[in-house]
């Protein structure tokens, strides 16, 4: 990608619109690198979408087998925030009881709010068979909400699209930015593949978007993408 003042540079980089720049010299690549310091928020049109895709792939690889939806009882609370603060803390207690009764119970939890703003939770789980009536009784004892939905899912395809559906369809919750959480053993252990080692000797923070920084400081240069948030300057060919 040849750096110029034209707009396509922004489209080519496709990074967070409020990102700022980290610039450094990579000793391993023997060239300058530009790294996007992104916001990482769910409401960001770029960061939010990348987070959804990232978690969807990870959840599918965890091979879950069912979807459990937990509701809350709005009559017990003054505000949705109060409902969220209490009910989310009861989910670990629910999972502990299920483990005592049925064994393995690992989950990826997604927070969603209703049209009226009340919280409910989608647990994408890996577990043995659990009767819906038992789940309903346990959740009612903990939070006074008996409505619990249980669905079997395909271990790969459905899991991916359930995550995309529930995380992507709403970008903003007024009282929290923590949309997802998971149990310690839900994700399988992965081997570190090493990736690209930048070995940056000198790093500087620049209060400018990476696309603007490249335009202003590297005009006429060529950059290549290393990852979604890192680009390297292509050294000129030697004679």
C-alpha positions in Angstrom: 0.0 0.0 0.0 1.6 3.2 -1.2 1.1 6.0 1.4 -0.6 9.1 0.0 -3.1 11.7 1.2 -6.0 9.8 -0.3 -8.9 8.4 1.7 -8.4 4.7 0.7 -5.5 4.5 3.2 -8.1 4.6 6.0 -10.2 2.0 4.3 -7.2 -0.2 3.7 -6.1 0.0 7.4 -9.6 -0.6 8.8 -8.7 0.1 12.3 -10.4 1.8 15.3 -11.6 5.3 14.4 -10.3 6.8 17.7 -7.0 4.8 17.8 -3.8 6.5 18.6 -0.3 5.5 17.3 2.6 3.6 18.8 5.6 3.9 16.5 8.9 2.0 16.9 11.8 0.4 15.2 11.6 -3.3 14.9 15.0 -4.9 15.3 13.8 -8.3 14.1 12.2 -6.8 10.9 14.8 -4.1 10.5 12.2 -1.5 9.7 9.8 0.9 11.3 6.4 -0.4 12.6 3.2 1.5 13.3 0.9 -0.1 15.9 -2.7 1.0 16.5 -3.5 1.7 20.2 -7.3 0.9 19.9 -10.2 1.6 22.2 -11.3 -2.0 22.4 -14.9 -1.0 23.2 -18.0 -3.0 22.2 -19.6 0.1 20.8 -16.7 0.9 18.4 -17.7 -0.1 14.8 -14.3 -1.6 14.2 -13.2 -2.9 17.7 -16.6 -4.2 18.5 -16.9 -6.2 15.2 -13.4 -7.7 15.7 -14.2 -8.7 19.2 -17.4 -10.5 18.1 -15.5 -12.4 15.4 -12.7 -13.3 17.8 -15.0 -14.6 20.5 -17.2 -16.4 18.0 -14.2 -18.4 16.7 -13.0 -19.2 20.2 -16.4 -20.3 21.5 -16.9 -22.6 18.4 -13.5 -24.2 19.1 -14.5 -24.9 22.7 -17.2 -27.3 21.3 -20.2 -26.3 23.5 -23.4 -28.4 23.3 -26.2 -26.3 24.6 -27.5 -22.7 25.1 -29.1 -21.7 28.4 -30.9 -18.4 28.8 -31.4 -17.0 32.3 -33.9 -14.2 32.9 -34.4 -11.8 35.8 -37.6 -10.7 37.7 -37.9 -6.9 37.2 -40.4 -6.7 40.1 -37.6 -7.4 42.6 -35.4 -4.4 41.5 -35.7 -0.7 41.3 -33.4 -0.4 38.2 -31.9 -2.6 35.6 -28.4 -1.8 37.0 -29.5 -3.1 40.4 -30.8 -6.3 38.7 -27.6 -6.8 36.8 -25.4 -6.3 39.9 -27.3 -9.0 41.8 -28.1 -11.5 39.1 -24.6 -11.7 37.6 -23.2 -12.5 41.0 -25.5 -15.5 41.3 -24.4 -17.2 38.1 -21.2 -18.7 39.8 -23.5 -20.0 42.6 -25.7 -21.6 40.0 -22.8 -23.2 38.2 -21.4 -24.6 41.5 -24.7 -26.3 42.2 -25.0 -27.7 38.8 -21.4 -29.2 39.0 -22.3 -30.9 42.3 -25.4 -32.5 40.7 -24.2 -33.2 37.1 -20.5 -32.8 36.8 -18.9 -30.7 34.1 -20.4 -27.3 33.6 -18.3 -24.7 31.7 -19.8 -21.7 30.0 -19.3 -18.5 28.0 -21.7 -15.9 29.3 -23.2 -13.1 27.1 -25.1 -10.2 28.6 -28.1 -8.9 26.7 -30.8 -6.4 27.6 -34.5 -6.5 26.7 -36.3 -3.7 24.9 -37.2 -2.3 28.4 -33.6 -2.4 29.5 -33.6 -5.4 31.8 -30.7 -7.8 31.8 -30.7 -11.5 30.9 -27.9 -13.9 30.1 -27.1 -16.4 27.4 -24.8 -19.2 28.7 -23.2 -21.2 25.9 -22.3 -24.3 27.8 -20.4 -27.5 27.7 -22.1 -29.9 30.1 -24.0 -33.1 30.6 -27.7 -33.3 30.3 -29.5 -31.1 32.8 -33.3 -31.2 33.1 -34.9 -27.8 32.4 -37.1 -28.1 35.5 -34.0 -28.5 37.7 -32.4 -25.4 36.1 -35.6 -23.4 36.6 -35.8 -24.4 40.3 -32.2 -23.6 41.0 -32.4 -20.2 39.3 -35.7 -19.3 41.0 -34.1 -20.1 44.4 -31.2 -17.8 43.7 -32.9 -14.8 42.0 -36.6 -15.4 42.1 -36.9 -15.8 38.3 -38.1 -19.2 37.2 -38.0 -18.6 33.4 -35.0 -20.6 32.0 -34.7 -21.7 28.4 -32.5 -24.6 27.3 -31.6 -25.5 23.7 -29.3 -28.1 22.3 -26.8 -26.8 19.8 -24.4 -28.1 17.2 -20.9 -28.0 18.6 -19.4 -25.8 15.9 -21.8 -24.0 13.5 -24.5 -23.0 15.9 -22.1 -21.9 18.6 -20.4 -19.5 16.2 -23.6 -17.9 15.0 -25.1 -17.7 18.4 -22.2 -15.6 19.6 -22.4 -13.3 16.6 -26.1 -12.9 17.0 -26.1 -12.0 20.7 -22.9 -9.9 20.7 -23.4 -8.0 17.5 -27.0 -7.0 17.6 -26.6 -4.4 20.4 -23.5 -2.2 20.8 -24.3 -0.2 23.9 -25.4 -1.0 27.4 -25.6 2.1 29.5 -24.4 0.7 32.8 -21.6 -1.7 31.8 -19.1 -2.4 29.0 -18.5 -6.0 30.2 -20.6 -7.9 27.7 -19.0 -11.4 28.1 -17.3 -13.6 30.6 -16.4 -17.3 30.9 -15.4 -20.0 33.3 -11.7 -20.8 33.7 -11.9 -24.2 31.8 -14.3 -23.2 29.1 -11.7 -22.5 26.4 -9.3 -25.3 25.4 -5.6 -24.8 26.0 -3.9 -23.6 22.8 -0.3 -23.9 21.9 1.6 -20.7 21.4 2.7 -20.5 17.7 5.2 -17.8 18.2 3.7 -15.4 15.7 5.7 -12.4 14.6 8.3 -11.1 17.1 8.7 -7.3 16.7 11.5 -6.8 19.1 10.9 -3.1 19.2 13.9 -1.2 20.5 12.4 2.3 20.7 8.7 3.0 21.1 7.0 6.4 20.8 3.4 7.4 21.5 1.9 9.7 18.8 -1.3 11.5 19.5 -2.7 10.9 16.0 -4.6 8.2 14.2 -2.3 5.6 12.6 -3.5 6.5 9.1 -2.9 10.2 9.7 0.5 9.5 11.2 1.6 7.4 8.2 0.4 10.1 5.8 2.2 12.9 7.6 5.5 11.1 8.6 5.9 8.4 5.9 4.6 10.1 2.7 5.8 8.2 -0.4 6.6 5.0 1.6 5.1 1.6 1.3 3.5 -0.3 4.2 2.5 -3.9 4.7 0.0 -5.3 7.2 1.4 -7.6 9.9 -1.8 -7.9 11.8 -5.2 -6.2 12.3 -3.4 -3.5 14.4 0.2 -3.4 13.1 1.9 -2.4 9.9 5.5 -2.4 8.8 7.3 0.0 6.5 8.7 -1.8 3.5 12.4 -1.0 3.2 13.6 0.2 -0.2 15.1 -2.4 -2.4 18.9 -2.5 -2.4 20.7 -2.1 -5.6 
